[in-house]
Amino acid sequence: MVMMSERAVIKRHPERAVSDEAQEILARGLVAHVGFSQGEQPFVIPLVYLYDLAKPDRLYLHGSLASRTLKHLASGSPVCVTVTTLKGLVYSRSAQYHSMNYESVVCFGKARVVKDGGKKAKLFERLISRYHSGRVAGRDYEPPDNQQLMATAMVEVQIEEMSAKARRVGPLGPHDADPDAPGTCGVITFDEMVVGTR
Ligand SMILES: Cc1cc2nc3c(=O)[nH]c(=O)nc-3n(C[C@H](O)[C@H](O)[C@H](O)COP(=O)(O)OP(=O)(O)OC[C@H]3O[C@@H](n4cnc5c(N)ncnc54)[C@H](O)[C@@H]3O)c2cc1C
């Protein structure tokens, strides 16, 4: 069970807290922004990730053995992993009320290296099938050999606590409910955005 302390309490727009959805949002997300500090310098690096609802208190990250990020995570230092999914662009009749619809999760935890070769190989398979559903090692692609496995670092982030927040409403400006007010308002959904770029 993941506990929650002060650092994971949503203070701004607490009505948008969706703690009970945190695991599903992590399972749906695609890109993890991984934050850590080295000395006085914070870094936030985008990575793919593996998250499984069957083991909801951990997630997995991988990269080259030479990666500064992976080396740092392997040291067990604190890490913050954020996953955001953009759902819509919100436009309002008032400048101040333009916004975005989203769902996001912020996880706090510490990482440790996955050393066991067999476990690592299975995690790589699951990582690929998470992004490419239905692809099977040995049928659709050649599994990594030992040398490739050894050259890739895999870390397990033990999630100590996490928060989840979502905005899922239309524009909230003072004139947005009045169809006769000047200007326009609405929401461009993610699907419309994707179609719009074609
Ligand atoms: C969507 C996405 C998924 C990715 N998934 C993975 C993954 O699963 N595993 C993996 O190893 N790599 C992944 N990458 C690449 C990753 O972001 C890093 O570039 C890479 O891991 C090297 O990390 P490093 O700590 O060794 O970087 P270094 O090269 O040591 O970083 C040095 C500096 O380079 C800059 N930098 C590094 N990465 C980026 C970046 N992505 N964009 C802009 N500037 C950058 C920063 O200023 C950083 O301080 C992904 C990138 C994206 C965009």
The ligand as an SDF file (V2000), in Angstrom:
LIG
                    3D

 53 58  0  0  0  0  0  0  0  0999 V2000
    9.8410   10.1470  -25.3160 C   0  0  0  0  0  0  0  0  0  0  0  0
   11.2630    9.7870  -24.9790 C   0  0  0  0  0  0  0  0  0  0  0  0
   11.5230    8.5290  -24.4420 C   0  0  0  0  0  0  0  0  0  0  0  0
   12.8300    8.1720  -24.1450 C   0  0  0  0  0  0  0  0  0  0  0  0
   13.0530    6.9550  -23.5700 N   0  0  0  0  0  0  0  0  0  0  0  0
   14.3000    6.6100  -23.2120 C   0  0  0  0  0  0  0  0  0  0  0  0
   14.5460    5.3880  -22.4920 C   0  0  0  0  0  0  0  0  0  0  0  0
   13.6290    4.6350  -22.1830 O   0  0  0  0  0  0  0  0  0  0  0  0
   15.8220    5.0990  -22.1630 N   0  0  0  0  0  0  0  0  0  0  0  0
   16.8520    5.9510  -22.4570 C   0  0  0  0  0  0  0  0  0  0  0  0
   17.9940    5.6320  -22.1080 O   0  0  0  0  0  0  0  0  0  0  0  0
   16.6510    7.1000  -23.1070 N   0  0  0  0  0  0  0  0  0  0  0  0
   15.3990    7.4620  -23.4800 C   0  0  0  0  0  0  0  0  0  0  0  0
   15.1760    8.6650  -24.1060 N   0  0  0  0  0  0  0  0  0  0  0  0
   16.3190    9.5620  -24.2830 C   0  0  0  0  0  0  0  0  0  0  0  0
   16.5940   10.2450  -22.9430 C   0  0  0  0  0  0  0  0  0  0  0  0
   15.7090   11.3460  -22.7920 O   0  0  0  0  0  0  0  0  0  0  0  0
   18.0340   10.7250  -22.7620 C   0  0  0  0  0  0  0  0  0  0  0  0
   18.4000   11.5580  -23.8360 O   0  0  0  0  0  0  0  0  0  0  0  0
   19.0050    9.5670  -22.6750 C   0  0  0  0  0  0  0  0  0  0  0  0
   18.5430    8.6010  -21.7490 O   0  0  0  0  0  0  0  0  0  0  0  0
   20.3900    9.9930  -22.2620 C   0  0  0  0  0  0  0  0  0  0  0  0
   20.3410   10.2660  -20.8940 O   0  0  0  0  0  0  0  0  0  0  0  0
   21.6370   10.7820  -20.1350 P   0  0  0  0  0  0  0  0  0  0  0  0
   21.2540   11.0140  -18.7310 O   0  0  0  0  0  0  0  0  0  0  0  0
   22.7980    9.8860  -20.4020 O   0  0  0  0  0  0  0  0  0  0  0  0
   21.8190   12.1410  -20.8830 O   0  0  0  0  0  0  0  0  0  0  0  0
   23.0880   13.0350  -21.0590 P   0  0  0  0  0  0  0  0  0  0  0  0
   23.4370   13.0050  -22.4960 O   0  0  0  0  0  0  0  0  0  0  0  0
   24.1330   12.7270  -20.0240 O   0  0  0  0  0  0  0  0  0  0  0  0
   22.4300   14.4160  -20.6610 O   0  0  0  0  0  0  0  0  0  0  0  0
   23.2140   15.5840  -20.7650 C   0  0  0  0  0  0  0  0  0  0  0  0
   22.3090   16.7280  -21.0880 C   0  0  0  0  0  0  0  0  0  0  0  0
   21.7320   16.5130  -22.3750 O   0  0  0  0  0  0  0  0  0  0  0  0
   20.4270   17.0550  -22.4160 C   0  0  0  0  0  0  0  0  0  0  0  0
   19.4570   15.9960  -22.7380 N   0  0  0  0  0  0  0  0  0  0  0  0
   19.4970   14.6850  -22.4070 C   0  0  0  0  0  0  0  0  0  0  0  0
   18.3970   14.0570  -22.8660 N   0  0  0  0  0  0  0  0  0  0  0  0
   17.6540   14.9830  -23.5030 C   0  0  0  0  0  0  0  0  0  0  0  0
   16.4190   14.9460  -24.1860 C   0  0  0  0  0  0  0  0  0  0  0  0
   15.6980   13.8200  -24.2990 N   0  0  0  0  0  0  0  0  0  0  0  0
   15.9510   16.0970  -24.7190 N   0  0  0  0  0  0  0  0  0  0  0  0
   16.6630   17.2380  -24.6130 C   0  0  0  0  0  0  0  0  0  0  0  0
   17.8340   17.3320  -23.9880 N   0  0  0  0  0  0  0  0  0  0  0  0
   18.3230   16.2170  -23.4280 C   0  0  0  0  0  0  0  0  0  0  0  0
   20.1570   17.6650  -21.0700 C   0  0  0  0  0  0  0  0  0  0  0  0
   20.5100   19.0160  -21.0950 O   0  0  0  0  0  0  0  0  0  0  0  0
   21.0950   16.8820  -20.1680 C   0  0  0  0  0  0  0  0  0  0  0  0
   21.4160   17.5670  -18.9850 O   0  0  0  0  0  0  0  0  0  0  0  0
   13.8810    9.0700  -24.4050 C   0  0  0  0  0  0  0  0  0  0  0  0
   13.6070   10.3210  -24.9310 C   0  0  0  0  0  0  0  0  0  0  0  0
   12.3080   10.6790  -25.2090 C   0  0  0  0  0  0  0  0  0  0  0  0
   12.0330   12.0650  -25.7420 C   0  0  0  0  0  0  0  0  0  0  0  0
  1  2  1  0
  2  3  1  0
  2 52  2  0
  3  4  2  0
  4  5  1  0
  4 50  1  0
  5  6  2  0
  6  7  1  0
  6 13  1  0
  7  8  2  0
  7  9  1  0
  9 10  1  0
 10 11  2  0
 10 12  1  0
 12 13  2  0
 13 14  1  0
 14 15  1  0
 14 50  1  0
 15 16  1  0
 16 17  1  0
 16 18  1  0
 18 19  1  0
 18 20  1  0
 20 21  1  0
 20 22  1  0
 22 23  1  0
 23 24  1  0
 24 25  2  0
 24 26  1  0
 24 27  1  0
 27 28  1  0
 28 29  2  0
 28 30  1  0
 28 31  1  0
 31 32  1  0
 32 33  1  0
 33 34  1  0
 33 48  1  0
 34 35  1  0
 35 36  1  0
 35 46  1  0
 36 37  1  0
 36 45  1  0
 37 38  2  0
 38 39  1  0
 39 40  1  0
 39 45  2  0
 40 41  1  0
 40 42  2  0
 42 43  1  0
 43 44  2  0
 44 45  1  0
 46 47  1  0
 46 48  1  0
 48 49  1  0
 50 51  2  0
 51 52  1  0
 52 53  1  0
M  END
$$$$
